[in-house]
Amino acid sequence: MKRHLMLAVGMVVLGGLLGMASNAMAEHELVGASKCKSCHKKIGDPYKIWQGTGHAKAFEALASPEAKKIAADKGLGDPQKEEACLKCHVTRIFIGNPAVNEKGKYLDTEGVGCEACHGAGSDYKKKSIMKDHDASVANGMTREKSEAFCTKCHNSESPTFKEFDLEKYWAKIDHPITEKK
């Protein structure tokens, strides 16, 4: 009996700890690509590179006549409002609908922004944290470069999918972080 009670207490404590870890992960908030720009324009200018990609235009693409026709053919309404479309065209929806930081500048209209691949930035955006890679990661930053991650959207479920070659497409979005002199 005592052993069962100890086991039950242990499970409750473990469950609480796991819940706290889960809540901590969920607390990262979106800040928006323009917040990232404020520092990163000085180191490699990944914001400018991002602006030239299809990711930056992903939400806008949903307003095209082609997108509207695809949505209509699938029995959907406005693609800029349909979860089936937004899950790959809007950062907030793609990463699970985290809160938007009230001091941030995040807008769904930014499309697939920095935080889609790097995680919600509210807790790693400070320069003092970003200077330390381990601290950045501990505060929610990620760097996703894998076929498994990219093919969450770039796959045959997409009505405009043709093929996906990670290295070919990575070259289009790669944005090395280098200090400007």
N, C-alpha and C positions, 0 to 999 in steps of 0.2 A: 504494500500500500504506500509506504513512504517513498519507495523507489518510483512508483508511478506519479506521485505528487511532484517529486524532484524533476522527473522527465517532463511533466506538464509545464512546470514553472520555466524550465529551460527552453521549451518550445515557445512559450509566450515571450520570453526575453529575446530569443533569436528572431521571432516574427517582428517584434518591435524594432529591433536593430535593422532588419531588412527593410521595414517600412520607412524608417528614418533615412536610410540610404536612398531609397526610391524617391522620397520626398525631396531630398537634397538635389537629386538629379533633375527633378521636375521644376525646381525653383529657378533655373537659369531662364532669363527672359531675353526676348529678341530686342535688339537695339537698332537694326537696320544697316544697310550697306553704307549709307552716307556717314554713319558714325565710324565705320571701319576706315573710310576714305580719309578722315581727318588726320590720322597718323600714317597710314600706309601710302599716301601720295608721296611721302618722303623716302620710302624704301621700296623701290621697284615698281611703284604705281600699279598694284594689282587691280585697283578700282577702275582705272582707265582700261586695262586689258579686259576686265569683266564687262564693262559697258559695250565692248565690241563683240560680245558673244551672244549666242542664242539664249543663254540663260538669262541675261539681262532683259531680253525681249520676250521672255516666255509668257508673261501675263498678257502683254500687248498682242501676242500672236493669237490669243483666244478671241480677239475681237475681229479677226480677219473673216472675210466671206467663206474661205475654205473651212475654218474652224466652226463657223456657224452651220455650214452645210453638214459637216461630219456629225455635229451634235444633233441636228435635226434628224439625220438618217438613223441615229441611235436612239431616237425618241427622247432626247434630252432638251432642256431649255437653253438659256444663255450660257455658253461655255465659261464665261467669266464668273459665273455663280454656281456652277455645277461641281460638286465634290469630286466626281469622276474625272474631271479635267484639272481642277485646282490641286489635286494631290501630287501632280508632277509639275505644275506651272507656278506654284506659290510656295515660298519657303515655309511660311507658318503652317500650312496644311501638311506639307511634305514631312516636316519633323515632328508632327504630332500635336499641333495647336498649343504651343507654350504661350505663356502670358507675354504681352508686349510691354516693355519697360516704358513707364510714363515719361521718362526723360529721353528716351530713344527717338529715332526718326524712322522707325520701321513702317512700311506701307506694303500691303499685298501687291501693289502695282509694280514693285521692284522686281517681281518675277522670282527667279531662282537666284537668290542673293548669296552673299558670303556665308551666312549662317546655315544655309542648306548643307554645305559640306564641312563647315568648321564649327558647328554647334551654336546655340544661342549665346550671344556674347556679353551679356550683362556682367558676368563675373570674371571675365578674363580680359576685358577691353582696356583696362588701365595699363599705361605704359610700363609701370613697375612690374606688373605681372607678365606682360607680353615679352619683356626682356629675358624672362626665365622660362624656357620651354616647359620644364616640368611643372612649374607653377601654373602656366597657361593650361596645360592638360588637366591638372588637378582642379582647375576652376571651370572646366567644361569645354575647352577647345579640342577639336578633333581635326584630323586631316584625312579625309576619305579619298583614297585612290585605290579602288578595287573594282573589278568587274561586277562583283556581287552587289556593291553599293550602287554603282551607276545604272545597272540594269533593273533597279527597282522602278525606273521610269523608261529607260531606253531598252524596251523589250517589245515583243510581238503584241502585247495588249494595246500598245499605242497605235492609233489608226494611221499614223504617218511613218511608222517604223520601217526601215529598209534593212539595215544591218548595224551591228555595233562592234567596233574594234577599239578597245580601250586606249591603246597607244595613239592611234590616229586621232581620236576625239580629244584625248588628254592634251595633245599638242595644241589644240585650238583654245583650251582654257587655262593652260599652265601659266602660272604667274609667280616666278621666282621672287623671293624677297631678298633684295640686295640693297645695301646702303648706298645712297647717292653721294657723290663726292662734291 
